[in-house]
């Protein structure tokens, strides 16, 4: 198990370097000049050129990338061009709200998705199964922003049940729970469909296995057969899908935070890109990419813990 973990951790390094390189090159093809943005529209060419030299933008790209990696190794993500604040400071203030949103979305979506898929598999072909499949397909087809706008219009505006703008406070306060309710419902709502469909497929395969028939022949209750023998063995592909979907939820968090004005990394990334704040945009890309990589690493290790055969792979 330790050898498997070390191999997977070693693979993270080149992947992260590739992400850094791609993110750096993407920022270079942006038509906006960072020196011009910092100098302002009324600055003279001499001032713009001086700022370019100060930022190191007059050097070749490979030199700029090398200096960029050296600063990253020292924990320096640069300074925001717009508000002249260190990027690490801005990111430190936004990572917490993003993690809160992710946890609040997953803490209810994963159990409900697994429960729906298990019920649909057990009652295969019945009305419950068809209803779960219809809900799963519909939920997976609705865009995140559309679901968010629907909740804002009906729950927030028409019925005025919950706030729909900004962060009300920490999750352990009533104001915080009310403020995060609609964003968490939006982000988690698109997560239930894929989880329930995968759970249904996996449980159906396991229910026809020999060890499940043996458990029934021993006289075990249906509840114990389904939960202890079928669902437990069906969780391996479900865990893999959940890990991949959590990574994709980071992209959904960008849209959700923008729609609900949630002060997270996703909203910060959108604002940085729209304002041509290249250091801030690069910092948000690093954080979101690192989060995606770490989530998939954790899922890979959890997959090996659930299935010992993967440890030798």
Secondary structure as the mmCIF struct_conf table of DSSP 4:
data_model
#
loop_
_struct_conf.conf_type_id
_struct_conf.id
_struct_conf.beg_label_comp_id
_struct_conf.beg_label_asym_id
_struct_conf.beg_label_seq_id
_struct_conf.end_label_comp_id
_struct_conf.end_label_asym_id
_struct_conf.end_label_seq_id
HELX_RH_AL_P HELX_RH_AL_P1 UNK A 2 UNK A 28
BEND BEND1 UNK A 29 UNK A 32
HELX_RH_AL_P HELX_RH_AL_P2 UNK A 34 UNK A 39
TURN_TY1_P TURN_TY1_P1 UNK A 41 UNK A 42
HELX_RH_AL_P HELX_RH_AL_P3 UNK A 45 UNK A 55
TURN_TY1_P TURN_TY1_P2 UNK A 56 UNK A 58
BEND BEND2 UNK A 59 UNK A 59
HELX_RH_AL_P HELX_RH_AL_P4 UNK A 61 UNK A 73
TURN_TY1_P TURN_TY1_P3 UNK A 74 UNK A 75
STRN STRN1 UNK A 79 UNK A 79
TURN_TY1_P TURN_TY1_P4 UNK A 81 UNK A 83
STRN STRN2 UNK A 86 UNK A 86
HELX_RH_AL_P HELX_RH_AL_P5 UNK A 87 UNK A 122
TURN_TY1_P TURN_TY1_P5 UNK A 123 UNK A 125
BEND BEND3 UNK A 126 UNK A 126
HELX_RH_AL_P HELX_RH_AL_P6 UNK A 127 UNK A 141
BEND BEND4 UNK A 142 UNK A 142
HELX_RH_AL_P HELX_RH_AL_P7 UNK A 144 UNK A 151
HELX_RH_PI_P HELX_RH_PI_P1 UNK A 152 UNK A 158
BEND BEND5 UNK A 159 UNK A 159
BEND BEND6 UNK A 162 UNK A 162
BEND BEND7 UNK A 165 UNK A 166
BEND BEND8 UNK A 169 UNK A 169
TURN_TY1_P TURN_TY1_P6 UNK A 171 UNK A 172
BEND BEND9 UNK A 173 UNK A 173
HELX_RH_AL_P HELX_RH_AL_P8 UNK A 174 UNK A 207
TURN_TY1_P TURN_TY1_P7 UNK A 208 UNK A 208
BEND BEND10 UNK A 209 UNK A 209
HELX_RH_AL_P HELX_RH_AL_P9 UNK A 210 UNK A 217
TURN_TY1_P TURN_TY1_P8 UNK A 218 UNK A 219
HELX_RH_AL_P HELX_RH_AL_P10 UNK A 222 UNK A 224
HELX_RH_PI_P HELX_RH_PI_P2 UNK A 225 UNK A 231
HELX_RH_AL_P HELX_RH_AL_P11 UNK A 232 UNK A 259
TURN_TY1_P TURN_TY1_P9 UNK A 260 UNK A 261
BEND BEND11 UNK A 264 UNK A 264
HELX_RH_AL_P HELX_RH_AL_P12 UNK A 265 UNK A 274
TURN_TY1_P TURN_TY1_P10 UNK A 275 UNK A 276
HELX_RH_AL_P HELX_RH_AL_P13 UNK A 278 UNK A 306
HELX_RH_3T_P HELX_RH_3T_P1 UNK A 308 UNK A 312
#
